[in-house]
Amino acid sequence: MTDVTMEKIVSLCKRRGFIFQGSEIYGGLAGTWDYGPLGVTLKKNIEHLWWKRFVLDREDIYGVDAAILMNQDVWKASGHVGGFSDPLVEDVKTKKRFRADHLLEDAGIDPRGMTLADMDAAIKSKRLASPDGNALGDVRQFNMMFKTHVGATEDEASVSYLRPETAQGMFVNFKNVLDVFHPKLPFGLAQIGKVFRNEIAPRDFIFRVRELEQMEIEYFVKPGEWRSVFDAFQAEQKTFLAEDLGLPVEKIHQVEISAADRAHYSKHSVDTEFDFPFGQKELLGLAYRTDFDLGAHAKASGVDLSYYDEETKERFIPHCIEPTFGVGRLLLAVIASAYREDEQGGEVRTYLALAPRVAPIKAAVFPLLRNKPELVAKAREVYAMLKKQVPHIVWDDNGNIGKRYRRQDEIGTPACITIDFDTLGEKPELKDTVTVRDRDTGSQERISISDLVMRIRV
């Protein structure tokens, strides 16, 4: 069994161009990460699979892309200005701030269900110190939204926030979609987009960051019909993880959240947690938000956000089920679960056993030798043919064939296609055939060029 550590994952991600530290040449900026060429492709593949399953393959979910900046009254009505916060504690000497729940976790104390007073009491009774070894002050709430100003003046009227979730953009567009498309309940809105949270203590690589990408659905139902929809989305979330992304089922855990730990808008929540190298942590969320958001926005804006049922002749504010997915956490789970080490040819080999549909590169095309023009010309011909029909095909002639295999294995390329002298007809019976090497086993098979597209298409 491969010993998967965060050090190995972080090293591979930088070495192979998946993820880099944000602002690295200036010493970095905590909680920010940049996706390199392979990382952005892997991320887009995850987003595409999500969009296909939850939007394109359904008739009841509509896509939107709302603005990041919104009227400040949106966040007041939603409860974020007053309630979007984390427990903070300050080092009395250095004035550095830390997450109180993280300090308790690091001390072996489970903070779930604790109030601020409970955390404060636990820290004091255990005499916990800051990471710098100094005494800690009282635990208090810290609002996590990034505050900014819109326009030339900086006064209270110009205040806005970088959105901490994509959900509110869908709630404020509920009436627009209703008026234009006239959907019947149940129906949903879906969005993929950036959100921003002023995390006190970003950590665990891309798991807890200050700038992240969410994939969310707000699914509207009649008040009495939420349970069956909730259960269906819970099952669908697990199917997406296992079948679409290829995550191992035994590492997926669905945990019901207690009332004390639920968000202020939720009446029922189930988190999907995953066995990361640093422990079992939240991967996905699923919440029954009732009519909290639509009701709050209707009251604050004075706009009618009710739904009229033509069949029952009833008018009511729909209730909402919210499945939410963090793209970065999904990507981290995919890489962590795919990381492998074995031995081939007497050497330790590192590779990513990515599901082909997720892998950033589907296949690599090689000429056996880069200094033989006839091999290069034929390999270029095969490469151009595949490139037109299958996305994410790469050309690789750098180094000897063994080094190319190792490089492609490490980035998770499922198949390597080599054009050799038999392809050119040195053995007439093998003319116009190539070798296809399997990433996971290292085994090779010889197939016709005309069969390549079907062999590697996913």
ZAMARGU-4260 file (C-alpha; in steps of 0.2 Angstrom, whole numbers, plus 5000, padded with zeros to 4 digits):
<rodrens>
0) 5000/5000/5000 | 5007/5017/4995 | 5011/5028/5009 | 5002/5044/5003 | 5008/5060/5012
5) 5004/5078/5009 | 5023/5081/5006 | 5023/5069/4992 | 5007/5076/4984 | 5013/5095/4986
10) 5029/5090/4978 | 5021/5081/4963 | 5009/5095/4960 | 5023/5108/4959 | 5035/5097/4950
15) 5023/5092/4936 | 5014/5109/4934 | 4997/5105/4943 | 4998/5118/4957 | 5010/5132/4962
20) 5010/5144/4977 | 5001/5160/4973 | 5013/5175/4971 | 5028/5163/4973 | 5041/5174/4967
25) 5037/5187/4980 | 5037/5175/4994 | 5019/5169/4992 | 5002/5174/4999 | 4995/5162/5012
30) 4979/5154/5007 | 4981/5157/4988 | 4986/5144/4975 | 4989/5145/4956 | 4984/5131/4945
35) 4996/5127/4931 | 4993/5119/4914 | 4989/5102/4920 | 4980/5108/4936 | 4968/5119/4927
40) 4964/5105/4914 | 4961/5093/4928 | 4950/5106/4937 | 4940/5109/4921 | 4937/5091/4918
45) 4930/5089/4936 | 4919/5104/4932 | 4913/5097/4915 | 4908/5080/4923 | 4898/5089/4937
50) 4890/5101/4924 | 4885/5086/4913 | 4878/5076/4927 | 4869/5089/4936 | 4864/5101/4922
55) 4866/5095/4904 | 4859/5077/4908 | 4843/5084/4917 | 4828/5095/4911 | 4825/5103/4928
60) 4841/5113/4932 | 4845/5129/4924 | 4863/5137/4924 | 4867/5154/4929 | 4883/5164/4932
65) 4880/5178/4944 | 4891/5193/4948 | 4904/5191/4962 | 4900/5209/4968 | 4883/5211/4975
70) 4872/5225/4983 | 4877/5225/5002 | 4859/5222/5006 | 4860/5205/4999 | 4872/5200/5012
75) 4863/5208/5026 | 4847/5199/5022 | 4855/5183/5020 | 4863/5184/5037 | 4881/5184/5032
80) 4885/5201/5038 | 4879/5196/5056 | 4883/5178/5056 | 4896/5172/5043 | 4910/5170/5056
85) 4922/5158/5063 | 4929/5157/5081 | 4945/5167/5084 | 4957/5168/5098 | 4972/5180/5099
90) 4990/5177/5105 | 4991/5190/5118 | 5009/5194/5115 | 5011/5194/5096 | 4993/5198/5092
95) 4992/5184/5079 | 4975/5177/5077 | 4971/5158/5076 | 4955/5147/5074 | 4950/5141/5091
100) 4942/5125/5084 | 4959/5121/5075 | 4969/5123/5091 | 4957/5112/5100 | 4958/5099/5086
105) 4977/5100/5086 | 4976/5096/5105 | 4965/5081/5102 | 4949/5089/5107 | 4933/5088/5096
110) 4926/5105/5094 | 4910/5100/5086 | 4894/5106/5095 | 4904/5118/5106 | 4898/5136/5109
115) 4911/5150/5110 | 4910/5149/5129 | 4913/5130/5128 | 4929/5133/5117 | 4935/5147/5128
120) 4933/5136/5143 | 4942/5121/5135 | 4956/5131/5130 | 4958/5139/5147 | 4956/5122/5156
125) 4969/5113/5146 | 4980/5129/5147 | 4983/5128/5128 | 4995/5141/5121 | 4997/5148/5104
130) 5008/5140/5091 | 5022/5153/5096 | 5020/5146/5114 | 5011/5162/5121 | 4995/5164/5131
135) 4979/5166/5122 | 4965/5178/5124 | 4946/5175/5124 | 4937/5166/5110 | 4927/5178/5099
140) 4918/5178/5082 | 4927/5184/5067 | 4918/5188/5051 | 4926/5180/5036 | 4919/5191/5022
145) 4931/5202/5012 | 4925/5219/5013 | 4928/5232/4999 | 4920/5248/4991 | 4912/5250/4975
150) 4915/5267/4966 | 4926/5282/4970 | 4920/5285/4987 | 4923/5275/5003 | 4908/5277/5014
155) 4895/5265/5021 | 4884/5267/5005 | 4898/5260/4994 | 4902/5245/5004 | 4901/5228/4995
160) 4909/5211/4999 | 4918/5198/4989 | 4905/5184/4989 | 4908/5170/5002 | 4896/5158/4992
165) 4888/5157/4975 | 4871/5153/4983 | 4864/5171/4985 | 4867/5175/4967 | 4855/5161/4963
170) 4842/5166/4976 | 4842/5184/4969 | 4839/5178/4951 | 4825/5166/4956 | 4812/5178/4950
175) 4821/5182/4934 | 4822/5163/4929 | 4804/5161/4935 | 4797/5175/4924 | 4807/5171/4909
180) 4807/5152/4908 | 4791/5148/4919 | 4798/5131/4926 | 4787/5120/4936 | 4792/5114/4953
185) 4803/5106/4957 | 4817/5114/4948 | 4834/5121/4952 | 4848/5134/4947 | 4866/5129/4946
190) 4882/5139/4946 | 4901/5137/4946 | 4911/5151/4952 | 4924/5159/4963 | 4920/5163/4981
195) 4931/5172/4994 | 4933/5168/5013 | 4945/5177/5024 | 4951/5162/5033 | 4961/5165/5049
200) 4972/5150/5046 | 4973/5143/5029 | 4981/5125/5029 | 4982/5108/5022 | 4987/5114/5004
205) 4972/5118/4994 | 4960/5111/5007 | 4957/5127/5017 | 4960/5143/5006 | 4955/5161/5005
210) 4950/5160/4986 | 4941/5145/4980 | 4929/5138/4967 | 4912/5131/4971 | 4899/5121/4961
215) 4882/5123/4969 | 4864/5120/4966 | 4849/5128/4973 | 4834/5116/4970 | 4817/5122/4974
220) 4803/5111/4980 | 4786/5112/4988 | 4788/5113/5007 | 4781/5096/5011 | 4792/5087/4998
225) 4810/5091/5003 | 4814/5074/5011 | 4814/5063/4995 | 4823/5076/4985 | 4836/5078/4999
230) 4839/5059/4999 | 4840/5058/4980 | 4854/5072/4980 | 4863/5063/4994 | 4864/5047/4984
235) 4868/5057/4968 | 4883/5066/4977 | 4890/5049/4981 | 4888/5042/4963 | 4896/5057/4956
240) 4911/5054/4967 | 4913/5036/4964 | 4908/5034/4946 | 4912/5051/4938 | 4928/5055/4948
245) 4933/5037/4952 | 4936/5040/4971 | 4936/5024/4981 | 4919/5021/4990 | 4928/5015/5006
250) 4935/5033/5008 | 4918/5042/5007 | 4908/5045/5022 | 4891/5054/5024 | 4889/5062/5041
255) 4873/5070/5047 | 4877/5087/5055 | 4870/5091/5073 | 4859/5106/5075 | 4873/5115/5085
260) 4885/5113/5070 | 4873/5117/5056 | 4874/5134/5047 | 4861/5147/5052 | 4850/5144/5037
265) 4850/5125/5038 | 4836/5114/5046 | 4845/5098/5040 | 4862/5095/5034 | 4873/5080/5028
270) 4891/5082/5025 | 4901/5070/5013 | 4918/5068/5021 | 4933/5060/5013 | 4949/5051/5020
275) 4962/5064/5015 | 4981/5060/5020 | 4978/5073/5035 | 4962/5064/5041 | 4943/5062/5037
280) 4937/5080/5032 | 4922/5088/5024 | 4922/5086/5005 | 4904/5090/5000 | 4889/5098/5009
285) 4870/5095/5007 | 4858/5107/5016 | 4839/5109/5018 | 4838/5128/5018 | 4819/5128/5020
290) 4812/5145/5013 | 4825/5155/5024 | 4834/5163/5009 | 4819/5167/4997 | 4809/5173/5012
295) 4823/5184/5019 | 4826/5192/5002 | 4807/5195/4999 | 4806/5204/5015 | 4821/5214/5013
300) 4819/5219/4995 | 4800/5221/4995 | 4799/5210/4979 | 4787/5195/4979 | 4797/5179/4977
305) 4783/5167/4979 | 4778/5153/4967 | 4760/5151/4960 | 4755/5133/4957 | 4744/5132/4943
310) 4737/5115/4947 | 4733/5118/4966 | 4730/5137/4964 | 4741/5140/4979 | 4754/5153/4981
315) 4769/5150/4992 | 4788/5153/4994 | 4797/5137/4989 | 4809/5128/5000 | 4827/5124/4995
320) 4839/5109/4994 | 4857/5114/4992 | 4870/5102/4986 | 4887/5111/4986 | 4904/5105/4980
325) 4921/5113/4982 | 4932/5111/4966 | 4949/5112/4975 | 4944/5099/4988 | 4938/5087/4974
330) 4954/5090/4965 | 4964/5086/4980 | 4954/5070/4984 | 4956/5064/4966 | 4975/5067/4966
335) 4977/5059/4984 | 4967/5044/4980 | 4976/5041/4963 | 4994/5043/4970 | 5003/5027/4968
340) 5021/5020/4970 | 5027/5004/4963 | 5043/4996/4956 | 5046/4994/4937 | 5063/4989/4929
345) 5071/4989/4946 | 5066/5007/4950 | 5053/5015/4961 | 5039/5023/4950 | 5027/5036/4955
350) 5011/5037/4945 | 4993/5044/4946 | 4980/5031/4943 | 4967/5044/4937 | 4951/5038/4930
355) 4953/5041/4911 | 4938/5053/4910 | 4946/5064/4923 | 4965/5063/4918 | 4971/5080/4911
360) 4980/5071/4897 | 4971/5056/4888 | 4986/5050/4878 | 5003/5054/4873 | 5011/5051/4856
365) 5029/5047/4854 | 5041/5044/4840 | 5052/5030/4845 | 5067/5040/4841 | 5067/5059/4839
370) 5082/5059/4827 | 5074/5049/4813 | 5064/5060/4802 | 5053/5046/4795 | 5047/5041/4813
375) 5044/5059/4818 | 5034/5062/4802 | 5023/5047/4805 | 5021/5051/4823 | 5016/5069/4819
380) 5003/5062/4807 | 4995/5051/4820 | 4996/5065/4833 | 4987/5077/4821 | 4973/5064/4817
385) 4970/5060/4836 | 4971/5079/4841 | 4956/5082/4829 | 4945/5069/4837 | 4950/5067/4855
390) 4953/5081/4867 | 4969/5083/4878 | 4982/5073/4867 | 5000/5078/4869 | 5016/5076/4859
395) 5031/5070/4868 | 5049/5067/4861 | 5059/5074/4875 | 5072/5061/4882 | 5073/5042/4879
400) 5057/5032/4879 | 5059/5026/4897 | 5059/5044/4903 | 5044/5048/4893 | 5034/5034/4901
405) 5039/5039/4918 | 5034/5057/4915 | 5017/5053/4908 | 5014/5040/4922 | 5017/5054/4935
410) 5004/5065/4927 | 4991/5051/4926 | 4991/5049/4907 | 4981/5033/4904 | 4990/5028/4887
415) 5006/5031/4878 | 5006/5028/4859 | 5023/5024/4851 | 5027/5025/4833 | 5041/5013/4828
420) 5049/5006/4813 | 5036/4992/4812 | 5023/5006/4810 | 5033/5011/4794 | 5032/4993/4787
425) 5049/4985/4793 | 5038/4970/4796 | 5025/4971/4782 | 5011/4963/4793 | 5013/4976/4806
430) 5013/4991/4795 | 5001/5005/4801 | 5001/4998/4819 | 5007/5006/4835 | 5011/5001/4852
435) 4999/5007/4866 | 5006/5006/4884 | 4995/5005/4899 | 4999/5017/4913 | 4994/5006/4927
440) 5002/4989/4922 | 5015/4995/4910 | 5009/4982/4898 | 5009/4985/4879 | 4998/4980/4865
445) 4999/4983/4846 | 4984/4990/4838 | 4980/4997/4821 | 4981/5016/4819 | 4963/5016/4813
450) 4957/5009/4830 | 4966/5022/4841 | 4952/5034/4843 | 4940/5021/4850 | 4954/5014/4861
455) 4958/5030/4870 | 4941/5040/4868 | 4932/5042/4885
</rodrens>
